[in-house]
Amino acid sequence: MTGFQNVVAAGLVAGAQIVTVSVGGLLLVGVMRKVRSHLEGRVGPPIHQPLLDVRKLFTKQRMHPEQASWVFGAGPVVLVATAVVVAAISPLATTRPPLGRSADFFAIVFVLLLGSVSLALGALDTGTPFGGMGSSRAMTIGALAEPALLVAILAMSIPAHTSNLPVLVRMGLAHPEMIASPARILALGSFVVIILAESGRLPIDNPSTHLELTMIHEAMVLEYAGPDLGLVTLGESMRLTLLLGLLVNLLVPWGVADRPGAVSIVIGLGALAGKVALAGIAIATFEVFTAKLRLFRVPELLAGGFVLAVLGAVTALVVR
C-alpha cells in the first residue's frame, strides 16, 4: 500500500477502536449492572440504559458553580480526551495499532493518570467540602496504586526486554509459555487490584452509593451536571474498558489481529468485546459477594497488590 493508504488504514483502525471503547464501555457498565441486579434478585435496568442516560445528559443545560473557573469544565474534557488517545494507540483489536511504537506501558499509565488528576483538580475547583474530600481520597488511593502498577509493568517488561504494549501482546501470541510464567501471573494479579482501585469498584469504592462518609469518586463529580456529567460518565466507562481490555489481551491474547486486513480487525474487535464482557461479568459477580472496605483498610489491599508486583519483578529477575 502507498503511504496515503497506510495513513487511511491506520485512521480507520484507530477510529474503530475508539468507537468500540466508547460505545462498548457504556454497554459494559450496563451489562455489569444487569448481572448484579440478576444475582440480587432484581430485574434491573436494560443493558443499553447507560447509553440513554448519556444521551439525555447531553441534551440538558450545562451548569457550573459560581466560584468555579475554567478548570472545572476542563476536567471532563481532559478525562475523555486521554481515554480517546489511549484507545487509539493501544493493542486492543490488533497488535499493530497506529503509533504502536509510542504505546509504551509507562506512557499509557501517565496519560490515564493525567485524566484522573484533571478530574480531581476540577472537583477541588468547586470549593465544596465534598469535592475536596473526594479529590483527597482519590489522589491518596492513586498514590498508593501507581507504585504497584509501575512495578507490575516492570515485572512484565523484564522477560520481554521491553515495555511496549503491542510487543508484549505479540510475544504472548508467539510464546504462550510466557503468559503462564510466575512473573506474568503475579504482575497481572497486581494489575487486577489496581484496576479495582482506579475504576472505583468494590471493595475499594461503591459506584452505586451516595453516602457522604464513604463515597470517593461520586464525591468528586457531585457538582457536575448536564453535558459535563455525560462526559464524566463516558470517560469513566472508557477507562474501565481500556484497563480490562489491556488485562485480557495480556492474559489471553488470542483473537487479537496480528496481520493487516479488515476481516482480522473485525475478528479482533469481536474477541475484545467478548473477553472484556466476561471480565466485567466476573467483576460484577465478585462485587455481589463482597463488601466495601473501610477507608483505612484500603491501603492494606493496595499494599498486597504492591507485594504481588514486587514478587513478580523479583521472579522475573531470578527465573530468566
C-alpha angles and dihedrals in degrees: 000000000000123000092259092051090050090053092049092048091049090049092051092050092049091047092049092051092047093050092045093051093044098049095028092051092059091044089049090056088050092050092050092049090048092050092049091048092050093050090048092052096253131120094227130189122306118272093250093053094105088057090053091047094052092046090052092048091054090057094055129088119273111241128188130187111256094242095046122108132204089288090073093057094041094058098075092040093054090044092057093039093055091048090051092051093050092046090053098052103031122102095247105131098008138026089226105058123165111284088009091160088063093051094098113161092231092050092050091050089051092051093049090047089053089061092050093049092048091053091048091050090050090053091049090049091065091067092219123135093237093052092051092045094049093046092049092050094044093050091046091054090045092051089054096043100045097065089051090049093049092050090047089054089049090052091054093043099053098068092042094042089225141072094209107126099214090051091050091052093046091050089051089054093046097040111031090176089071090063091056093048116119092238094055093044093050092046093049090047088056089046090057091056090049092050090054090051098044094046095045097240130150133314089027098043136353110232092196098055132089097184105143098220096051110030119106112166095028090055090058095053098038093108096048120101140166118003092356091058089045090055091048091051091047093046095049093048090049092051092051091049092048094050093047090045092054091046096052094043091052092044101036107015096169113118095035110124112251096179135049121262138100094252092054091049092050090049089049092052091049092049090048092051092049096047094045091048091053091048091050091050090051091052092047091050090049091051092056092058099041135068130223114267121237111259095249090052094057093081089058092058092046090048087056089054090050091051090052090051092049091049089050092051093047091048090050091053094046100041103053 
